[in-house]
Amino acid sequence: GYIEAIREIEQQLQSGTSNVKFDDIAVACGSGGTIAGLALGSSLSTLKARVHAFSVCDDPDYFHNFVQDLLDGLKAGVNSRDIVHIQNAKGIGYAMNTSEELKFVKEIAEATGVVLDPVYSGKAAYALVKDINENPKKWEGRKILFIHTGGLLGLYDKVDQLGSFVGNWQRMDVNESVPRQDGTGKMF
């Protein structure tokens, strides 16, 4: 699917009126499948953007090996370390956030209208911006496409932690009195 995503990105760039070309693609990494598809797709396409994966759980070596197994299974003939750069972005742990990470997610939403989840894309974007700030020469003049892979439901687990950042809001109680019909309604 993500090989096809690269093809779609490439088509959108070619059909656009501006002459934009991305040097880098940045994305969260939680299982390895997304980065394998993006990296292989980019290396096979005319895009040739370097994929930067920000791992939110296991370490970079684990993901390089996992992606290599996928590439070998496809008989792709490429080395994962040649087509994807993987950085650790798990912070204090998988699905656990610092107040700085949560504040970053809130500030991005306010500034751009883009809502990042705190488990995947939020951690990846936070780590990317942090790396840009800490290593400006590495990123200077580069055009980066950040791919938001979803995960917004991860915000629900952070309601209590986000409360102090969001201001005047309250938890919505769902009315449980809606009658359930067989085959529809709550899953249990």
N, C-alpha and C positions, 0 to 999 in steps of 0.2 A: 503494500500500500504506500509506503513512504518512498519507494523508487518512483511510483506514479506521481507522488506529490512533487518530487523534483521535476518531473516532466511538466507538470502543470505550472510550477513556478517559472520554469524556462519558457513555456509558451506565453505566459502572462508578460514576462519581460520582453519577449520578442514582439508581441502585439501592442505593447505600450508606446506612447509617443515620446517618452523620455528614454534616454540611453543609459538606464541604470544597470549596473552589474554589481552583484554582491561578491565581496572577497571572502566572506565568512558567513556561516550559518551557525547559530547558537541555539541549543535546545536542552531541555532537561533529560536526564537518563535515569530510568527507574527499573527497566527490565533489560534493555539492550536492543530490543527489536527495532525501535524507532531510529536509533542512531545507526544501526546496521543498514537499514533501508536508505536513510538520507545520505550516509557516507558513500555507499555503493552507487546510489543514483547520481550523486554529484560527480563522482569520479568517472562515471560512464557518459555523462552528459557534456554539453559544451559549457555548462555553468562552471564546473571545476572549483566551486567554492569549498574552502576548508571547513569541515564540520567540527564544532567545539561542543562537546557533551559535558554537562555538569551533573555528575552523579549524586543522587540524593540518598543513596543507601550504600551499596557495596563500594569497594575501592576501585580505582582505575584499572589495575591489573586484572581484576576479576572481569570487568566489562570488556577489556581488550581481548581476553581469552574467549569470552562468550561470543563476542562479535566475530572473532576469527573462526569459531566453530560454525557459525551461520554462513560466513563467507565460503568456508571450505565445503560445506554442504551444498552450496550453490555452484561449486566449482568456479568461483569468481576469479581466482588467480591473483588476488591482491592480499596484502598484509594489512590487518586492521590498524596497526600503528602508523601506517603510511596515509590512511584516509580519514582518520578521526583522532582528534586530540581530546582526551578525557581528563577532566579536573574534578577533584573531590568538592562537593558542595553540600554535603550532608549536615554540616554544622554540628549541633549537639546531638544529632541522631535523626533517623528516619521518622518523618511526620512530627518531629519536635522542632519548635522554633524559638529563636531568641526574640527579645522585644525589638531589636534592630531589624530583623527580617520581617516581622509583622508590620512594623512602622513603614518599611519600604513598600510592602504590598499596598498599604493604605495610600501612601503618597503617590504611587504610580496610578492607582485608580482615580485619585483626585485630579492629578495633572493630565491624564490622557483618556480617562474613561475605560481603560483596559483593566479588567479585574483578573489578577493573577491568583492562582491558588497557593496556599502556603506550603504544600507538600512537594510539588513538582516545579511548575513554571516560576513560581515566586522565588523559590530557593535558587533556581538556575539564573534568573534575571538578577537577583541580588549578587550572586557570585560573579556574574559577568561584569556588572557595573563596578564591583569591588576590584576585579582584576584590571579593568580599564583604568581605574583611578590609581592603582598600585603600580601598573606597568604601562604608562601612557605611550611609550615608544613602540611597544609591541602592537598597539592598536591604532597608532596615529595614521590618519588618512584612509583607514579601511572602512568599507561599507559592510555593515553587519545586518543580516536578516535574523531576527529572533523569532523562532516558531513556538507559539503558545499551543501546547498539546491538550489543553483542557484541565480537568480535575477540579472544577469549581466547587464540587460537593465537599472537598476538603476544608472549605471555609466553615462548614457547620460545626466541625470539631473544635474550632478555634474561637467560638463565640465569646467565651469568658475572657480569653486572652486579648481579643480584639476590642473588647468593650471600652477600655480606657483610651483607645486611639480614635474611636469612631464618634464619640460625643453622644448626642441625644438620640437614642434608639432603644428599642426594647425587643425582646424575643416574642415572636408571634406564636400563640397557642393555636394548634389545629383542632378544630371541632371534630371530636371523635363520634358524633351522633349521626353521621351520614351512614345510611343503611348500606350494608355490604351485600352484593349480589354474587352468586357463584361465578367465578372466572374473572371478576373485576374487584378492584379495591385493594386493601392492604395485602401485602404478601406475608402470609403465615398460615 
